[in-house]
Amino acid sequence: MIKAIFFDLDDTLLWDQKSVKEAFAATCKFAEDRCGANPVQLEETVREAARNLYSSYETYAFSQLIGINPFEGLWGDFFDDYDEFKKMKEIVPGYRKQAWTRGLKVLGVDDPELGSELAERFPNERRNLPYVYEETFRTLDLLKENYQLLLLTNGSPDLQKTKLDLSPELVPYFDQIVISGDFGKGKPDPAIFQYALSLMNLENNEVIMVGDNLMTDILGANRAGIKSVWVNRGQKERNEVIPAYEIQHLEELFSLLEELKAEG
């Protein structure tokens, strides 16, 4: 019998990709007004520069373990206590400036000062643009009546808490919030799922994991023996990771839970 539901945060409840996309659009539009750079092309060149730089740092293996992507590095502060986060905090200012400066340079604009300005502008734009999926609160309202809820998110505690501070209505729904940077390992490591189960005093057959990412949420749940529900809003193709269930919309959870209840 299902007693609890574990939810991923980014792009499951929060529409993080939209927030990042719109922050890029606003920052690149500012750049266009200043130097004439094509905003669509600038977003592409900065994203590529960010990915390349991010993977070159000594902190990359740690960021992969915890689950922090390059675009979070473009706006997160990483005010966390652990040594690796302290290294990331030191790296981030130069990383942001270089990503934007290199992105501009690819388009023929050699202007480090503008690169610095854009590097400071992007985090402000991202903070001003939090998005929650329209069905998120309706779904949580109804689920909270019958199930315990736990939030299981990869990332820096400081950054994930910042996201929750920007959408504070989310927090009260959850009995527990588990952030990979606090635990020391991220999804898909089954250990973080076992830790979440222990917090709730539940067995793996008493919960389901709901998330958008096959390689973290679904793979990790599968490894931990937890029924996985893949939220596939964009009609993405499956890879070798097979979820127990697939939905396109959070509100499809209600009929799925009824089916599981009927199965006993």
C-alpha positions in Angstrom: 0.0 0.0 0.0 1.3 3.4 -1.0 1.7 5.7 2.0 4.0 8.4 0.7 5.1 10.1 -2.5 8.6 11.4 -3.1 8.8 14.3 -5.5 11.7 15.8 -7.5 11.7 19.6 -7.5 13.3 21.0 -10.7 11.1 20.6 -13.8 8.7 18.3 -11.9 7.1 20.9 -9.5 9.1 24.0 -10.4 9.5 24.9 -14.1 13.2 25.5 -13.8 14.0 25.3 -17.5 11.5 28.1 -18.2 13.0 30.3 -15.5 16.5 29.7 -17.0 15.3 30.2 -20.6 13.6 33.5 -19.7 16.5 34.8 -17.7 18.7 34.1 -20.7 16.3 35.9 -23.0 16.1 39.0 -20.8 19.9 39.1 -20.3 20.6 38.5 -24.0 18.1 41.2 -25.0 20.0 43.6 -22.8 23.2 42.6 -24.6 21.6 43.2 -28.0 20.6 46.7 -26.9 24.2 47.4 -25.8 26.2 45.8 -28.6 23.9 44.5 -31.3 24.6 40.8 -30.6 21.9 38.4 -31.8 20.1 37.3 -28.6 19.3 33.8 -29.8 22.8 33.2 -30.9 24.3 34.7 -27.8 22.3 32.3 -25.6 23.6 29.4 -27.6 27.2 30.5 -27.4 27.1 31.3 -23.7 25.4 27.9 -22.9 28.2 26.2 -24.8 30.9 28.2 -23.1 29.3 27.5 -19.7 29.2 23.8 -20.3 32.8 23.6 -21.5 34.1 25.7 -18.7 32.1 23.9 -16.0 33.5 20.5 -17.0 37.1 21.8 -16.9 37.1 22.7 -13.2 38.3 20.4 -10.4 34.9 20.6 -8.8 33.2 19.0 -11.8 33.2 15.4 -10.4 31.6 16.7 -7.2 29.0 18.8 -9.1 28.1 15.6 -11.0 27.9 13.5 -7.8 25.6 16.1 -6.2 23.7 17.0 -9.4 24.4 20.6 -10.1 24.2 21.7 -13.7 26.3 24.4 -15.5 23.4 26.9 -15.6 22.9 26.7 -11.8 26.5 27.7 -11.6 25.6 30.9 -13.6 23.3 32.1 -10.8 23.9 30.1 -7.6 26.0 31.5 -4.7 26.9 28.2 -3.0 27.0 29.6 0.5 27.4 26.1 1.8 29.7 24.7 4.5 31.4 21.8 2.8 34.8 22.2 1.3 33.8 21.4 -2.3 31.0 24.0 -2.2 33.5 26.5 -0.9 35.7 25.8 -3.9 32.7 26.3 -6.2 31.9 29.6 -4.5 35.4 30.8 -5.3 35.3 29.6 -8.9 31.8 30.9 -9.7 32.5 34.7 -10.2 35.2 34.0 -12.8 33.2 31.2 -14.3 30.2 33.5 -14.9 32.3 36.3 -16.3 34.2 34.0 -18.7 31.1 32.2 -19.9 29.4 35.5 -20.9 32.7 37.0 -22.2 33.5 33.9 -24.4 29.9 33.8 -25.6 30.1 37.4 -26.8 33.6 36.8 -28.4 32.3 34.0 -30.5 29.9 36.5 -32.0 32.7 39.0 -32.6 32.1 41.2 -29.6 35.4 41.4 -27.5 34.1 43.2 -24.4 35.1 41.7 -21.0 33.4 44.7 -19.2 30.0 43.8 -20.9 30.7 40.2 -20.1 31.0 41.1 -16.4 27.9 43.1 -16.5 25.9 40.3 -18.1 27.3 37.8 -15.6 25.9 40.0 -12.8 22.6 40.6 -14.6 21.7 37.0 -15.3 21.4 35.9 -11.6 19.1 38.8 -10.9 16.9 38.0 -13.9 16.8 34.3 -12.7 15.7 35.3 -9.2 12.9 37.5 -10.6 11.5 34.6 -12.7 10.4 31.7 -10.6 7.8 29.5 -12.3 5.7 26.7 -10.8 3.7 24.4 -13.1 0.0 25.4 -13.0 -1.1 22.0 -11.8 1.5 21.7 -9.0 -0.5 23.2 -6.1 -3.8 21.6 -7.1 -2.0 18.2 -7.1 -0.2 18.7 -3.8 -3.4 20.0 -2.2 -5.3 16.8 -2.9 -2.4 14.4 -2.3 -1.6 16.0 1.1 -5.0 14.8 2.4 -4.1 11.1 2.0 -0.3 10.8 1.6 2.9 11.8 3.3 5.0 13.9 0.9 8.8 14.2 0.7 10.8 16.4 -1.6 14.0 14.7 -2.9 16.1 17.1 -4.9 19.7 17.2 -6.2 21.8 20.3 -5.8 23.5 22.7 -3.5 21.5 23.2 -0.2 21.9 27.0 -0.5 20.7 27.1 -4.1 17.8 24.7 -3.7 16.6 26.6 -0.6 16.9 29.8 -2.6 14.5 28.3 -5.2 12.1 27.3 -2.4 12.4 30.8 -0.9 11.3 32.2 -4.3 8.2 29.9 -4.2 7.6 29.6 -0.5 4.1 28.2 -0.8 5.7 24.8 -1.8 7.5 24.1 1.5 4.5 23.5 3.9 3.3 20.6 1.8 6.3 18.4 2.6 6.9 16.3 5.7 10.6 16.1 4.8 12.9 17.9 2.4 16.1 16.0 1.3 18.8 17.9 -0.7 21.7 15.9 -2.1 24.3 18.5 -1.1 23.3 17.9 2.6 23.4 14.2 2.2 26.7 14.0 0.3 25.4 12.0 -2.7 22.7 12.7 -5.2 20.2 10.8 -7.3 20.6 8.2 -8.9 22.6 6.8 -6.0 20.2 4.5 -4.1 21.7 5.6 -0.8 19.8 8.9 -0.9 16.6 7.1 -1.5 17.3 4.7 1.4 18.0 7.7 3.6 14.7 9.3 2.5 12.8 6.1 3.4 14.5 6.0 6.8 13.3 9.6 7.5 9.7 8.5 6.8 10.0 5.1 8.6 8.7 3.4 5.4 9.7 0.5 3.2 10.5 0.9 -0.5 7.2 -0.8 -1.5 5.2 1.9 0.4 6.3 4.9 -1.7 6.5 6.1 -5.3 9.0 8.5 -6.8 7.8 11.1 -9.2 10.3 12.9 -11.4 11.1 14.2 -14.8 14.7 12.9 -15.2 15.2 9.3 -16.3 18.9 9.3 -15.4 18.5 10.6 -11.8 14.9 10.3 -10.5 13.8 7.1 -12.3 17.1 5.3 -12.4 17.7 6.0 -8.7 14.2 4.9 -7.7 14.5 1.7 -9.8 17.9 0.9 -8.1 16.3 1.4 -4.7 13.3 -0.8 -5.5 10.9 2.1 -5.4 8.1 2.3 -8.0 9.1 5.2 -10.4 6.7 7.6 -12.2 8.3 9.5 -15.1 6.7 12.9 -15.7 7.2 13.2 -19.5 5.7 16.6 -20.3 7.5 17.1 -23.6 7.0 13.7 -25.2 10.6 12.9 -24.8 11.9 9.5 -26.0 12.8 6.9 -23.5 16.3 5.6 -23.2 17.5 2.4 -21.6 16.0 3.5 -18.2 12.5 2.1 -17.9 10.0 3.8 -15.5 7.3 1.7 -13.8 4.8 4.3 -15.0 4.8 7.3 -17.3 2.5 10.4 -17.1 2.4 13.6 -19.1 0.7 15.7 -16.4 0.9 15.7 -12.6 -2.8 15.3 -12.2 -2.6 11.8 -13.8 -1.2 10.7 -10.5 -4.7 10.4 -9.0 -5.9 7.7 -11.4 -2.5 6.0 -11.1 -2.8 5.9 -7.3 -6.3 4.6 -7.5 -5.0 1.7 -9.7 -2.2 1.0 -7.2 -4.8 1.0 -4.4 -7.0 -1.5 -6.3 -4.0 -3.8 -6.8 -3.6 -3.8 -3.0 
